[in-house]
Amino acid sequence: MNIEALAPYLPQKGPFLLLDEIIDHDFMKSVVIKKTLLKEDPIFKNHFPDNPIYPGSYLIEMSAQAAQLIFIALEDFFKSNESINQKDILRGRVLKVENVKFIEEVKPGQTLEAHVVLTQFLDSANCAKISFKITSENRVVSKGRIMLGFAASGEQTDENKQTLQ
């Protein structure tokens, strides 16, 4: 599934939308996305000019963006050709990052796959714990865990804050 159909419903736009294609999706369980890193991507011009490396923070963000897709019933969306009500989409923001490892440098021209799994949904706290693994050519380049907090306004709720303490 091409991400372009969902782009209007995702908060990230333009060059900061770090997803190209949805390879696999299991509602409320997992998602696998693909991202091809173009040599012309502006990030490589400055990080670092003589030895361009994709930033680790972008790998975390890619996983967080993919995680939000877990909470959209994509199959229904693509079958119906109807718009999704913006209020029906959970918009998460990263609350916590745990045990992240950057195993290999990621270079221009590589194609990445982010494998993201919902490990726990804390309904009372409006939070989700996810694990991610990013691969390139079947080699793990990064892995870790992220906690996302959900609030209608995008602000951190009191329940989110209590979960972090």
N, C-alpha and C positions, 0 to 999 in steps of 0.2 A: 504494500500500500504506500503510495506516495504521500509524503507529509503535506504537500501543498493544499490538499482538500481540508486539512485540519488547521492550517496556519492561522486563519481568522479567529480561531477559538483559543489559541495559545497566547500567553502574555508576551512571550519573547518574539521579537520581529527582526527582520533583516539579517545582518551578519551575526547577530547573537542567537539566532535560532540554530541550535547545534544538532539538528536531526535532519536527515535526508529522506529516509525510508523506514517504514515499519516492516520488519521481516516476519515477526511472530507476535501474537497478542492473545493473552488469556485474561479476560476481564476479572479484575480484583485478585489476580495472581501474579502475572509476569508479562514482560514485554521484551522484545529484542529489536533494536534499531540499528541502522547503518548510517555512517557519516564518512564521506570521502573528503580528505583534507587537500584542498587545492593549493598548489605551489604559489598561486597569486593571492592567497588569503592575506589580508593586511597584517594579521598577528605575526606572521613569519618575518615580516620586514623589520620588526623591532624586537623580536624575542627569539633568538638573538641573530643579528644580521649575518654574522660569519658562520654561525652554526645553528640554524633555525630549529627550534624545539616547540612543540605544541604545549602550552602551559598546563600544568597539573590542575589548576583551578578550573580550566575549561573542561577537563575530563570529569571532574566532580559535577560541574554544571550540566554537562551532557547527560549524565546519569540521572540527575534530578529532573531535568526536562522529560526524559524518557519515563521516569516514574509517574509523572502526572498522567501519562497516557493509560496507565493501568486502571485509572478510575473513570475512564470514558468507555461506554459500551460501543466500541468501534464497529462491531459487526452490524449492530442496529443502525448506526449512523450511515454506513456505506450502502446498506440495503434500502433505506428509506429515501435517500436523497433529500431529506428535510434538514432544516437548520437545527442545530442544538441550541437550546435555551442557555444563554450564558450563565444563568443562575444555577444550572444543573451541573456545571463543571467545577470540580474541586480544584482550587488553585493553591498549590502548596509552595511554601518557601522553606529553604533549608534552615533548620534549627540547630542541627548538630551533625558533625562529621566524625566518624570513629574508624580507627584501624585502617586508614587509607594507606595503600602502598603504591608507589610508582615504580614498577618493576623494570620497564624498558623505556628509553626515550621514544617519543612519538615525533615523526618527521613529516615534512611536506610530502604529499603524494600517497600517503598511506590511507587505507580504508579501515575504519574502525567499526566494530560491532559492540554495542553496549547491551549486556544481558542483565536485566534488572528484575528482582524478585521481591514481592511484598512479603516480608517475614512476620509483620505484626501490625494490626490496625488497632490503635487505642481510641476507641469510639468516644469514651468519656473525656479524653483530652484533645480530641480533634487532631491526632497525630498518626503518622504512619512510619514504621521502620522498614527500610528497604536495604537489600544487599545488592551490590553491583560488581560486575566483572567486565572489563573492557579488553577485547582481543583485537589483534591484527594478524592476519594470516595464521590463525589458530594458536597464536602465542599470547599469553596474558600480559598486558602492558600496565594495567592498574586494577585494583580491587579495593573494596571497602564497604562501609555501611553509612547510611545517611538517615537522619530523622527529618521528616517533613511535617510542618504544622499547617493546618488548614483553617482559614477564617474567611467569611464572605467578603469582608472589606480588604483582605490582604494583610490585616494587622495581626500581631500576635495576640492570642487570647490569654486570659488568666489561666485556663486549663493548660495551654501550651507551656506557659512559664512554670507552672507547678511541676510538669513532667520533666523539665530540664534541671530542676533543683535536686 
